Amino acid sequence: MLKIILCDDDRFTLTIFSELLQEAINRLSISANILCRASSTNELLNFLNKNPDNNYIFFLDLDMGNDELNGLDLSRIIRNRFPASKIVWLSTYNS
């Protein structure tokens, strides 16, 4: 089973991406669960502290707005704590 984690500071983007991803999971009959939909780095880190696992797939926004950490900072923390997990970076930035 794939264990998916989403993190984006834009709640609208987070909702749309989550719905599209869930639709793809259902349509393709993939054994996967979206376990966390975090809208801040703190929310994600709290989830990870309570649910440590080395086999997550992370979809992270690169620009986390007003958060202290951006997607790259968060990726470094994840890579250090969960080296077998996979990370995909996302951005809706126009440039």
C-alpha positions as CSV (number, residue, x, y, z in Angstrom):
1,M,0.0,0.0,0.0
2,L,1.3,3.5,-0.9
3,K,1.2,5.9,1.9
4,I,0.8,9.4,0.5
5,I,1.4,12.8,2.3
6,L,0.5,16.1,0.8
7,C,1.7,19.5,2.0
8,D,0.8,22.9,0.4
9,D,0.1,26.2,2.2
10,D,-2.7,27.0,-0.4
11,R,-5.7,25.2,0.9
12,F,-7.5,25.4,-2.5
13,T,-4.6,23.9,-4.3
14,L,-4.3,21.2,-1.6
15,T,-7.9,20.3,-1.9
16,I,-7.9,20.2,-5.7
17,F,-4.7,18.2,-5.9
18,S,-6.0,15.8,-3.2
19,E,-9.2,15.2,-5.1
20,L,-7.4,14.7,-8.4
21,L,-4.9,12.3,-6.8
22,Q,-7.7,10.3,-5.1
23,E,-9.6,10.1,-8.4
24,A,-6.5,8.7,-10.1
25,I,-6.0,6.2,-7.3
26,N,-9.6,5.0,-7.6
27,R,-9.7,4.9,-11.4
28,L,-6.4,3.0,-11.6
29,S,-7.3,0.7,-8.6
30,I,-4.0,1.6,-6.9
31,S,-3.6,0.4,-3.4
32,A,-2.9,3.8,-1.8
33,N,-4.1,6.1,1.0
34,I,-3.7,9.8,1.4
35,L,-2.8,9.8,5.1
36,C,-2.1,13.5,5.6
37,R,-3.2,16.8,3.9
38,A,-1.1,19.4,5.7
39,S,-1.4,23.1,5.0
40,S,1.7,24.1,6.9
41,T,5.1,22.6,7.6
42,N,4.4,22.5,11.3
43,E,1.2,20.5,10.7
44,L,3.2,18.0,8.6
45,L,6.1,17.7,11.1
46,N,3.5,17.1,13.9
47,F,2.0,14.3,11.8
48,L,5.4,12.8,11.1
49,N,6.4,12.9,14.8
50,K,3.2,11.0,15.7
51,N,3.4,8.6,12.6
52,P,7.0,7.8,11.8
53,D,7.3,5.6,8.7
54,N,10.1,5.2,6.2
55,N,7.8,4.4,3.2
56,Y,5.9,7.6,2.5
57,I,5.5,9.3,-0.8
58,F,5.5,13.1,-0.2
59,F,4.1,15.7,-2.5
60,L,5.4,19.0,-1.2
61,D,4.9,22.6,-2.3
62,L,8.2,24.4,-2.8
63,D,7.0,27.8,-1.6
64,M,5.3,27.4,1.7
65,G,4.3,31.1,2.0
66,N,4.8,32.4,5.5
67,D,6.0,29.2,7.0
68,E,9.5,29.2,8.6
69,L,10.5,26.3,6.3
70,N,10.1,26.0,2.6
71,G,9.7,22.8,0.5
72,L,13.5,22.4,0.1
73,D,14.1,22.7,3.9
74,L,11.3,20.3,4.6
75,S,12.7,17.9,2.0
76,R,16.1,17.9,3.8
77,I,14.4,17.0,7.1
78,I,12.4,14.3,5.5
79,R,15.4,12.8,3.7
80,N,17.3,12.8,6.9
81,R,14.6,11.1,9.0
82,F,13.0,8.9,6.3
83,P,15.7,8.1,3.7
84,A,13.6,5.5,1.9
85,S,10.7,7.8,1.3
86,K,10.1,9.4,-2.0
87,I,9.6,13.2,-2.5
88,V,7.8,15.0,-5.4
89,W,8.0,18.8,-5.4
90,L,5.0,20.8,-6.6
91,S,4.5,24.5,-7.4
92,T,1.8,26.6,-8.9
93,Y,4.2,29.5,-9.3
94,N,3.9,31.0,-12.8
95,S,7.6,31.6,-13.5
